[in-house]
Amino acid sequence: MNIINLGILAHIDAGKTSVTENLL
């Protein structure tokens, strides 16, 4: 479960960074 959660968090973080980069 921890590994899956880390993967999901990493995916969310990647999405946030991509969105912020697009806004910039």
C-alpha positions in Angstrom: 0.0 0.0 0.0 2.8 2.4 0.9 4.5 1.9 -2.5 1.1 2.5 -4.3 0.5 5.7 -2.3 4.0 7.0 -3.1 3.3 6.3 -6.8 0.0 8.2 -6.6 1.6 11.1 -4.7 4.4 11.2 -7.3 1.9 11.3 -10.1 -0.1 14.1 -8.5 3.1 16.1 -7.9 4.2 15.6 -11.5 0.7 16.8 -12.6 0.9 19.9 -10.4 4.4 20.8 -11.7 3.3 20.4 -15.3 0.2 22.6 -14.6 2.3 25.3 -13.0 4.8 25.2 -15.8 2.0 25.6 -18.3 0.6 28.6 -16.4 4.0 30.2 -16.3 
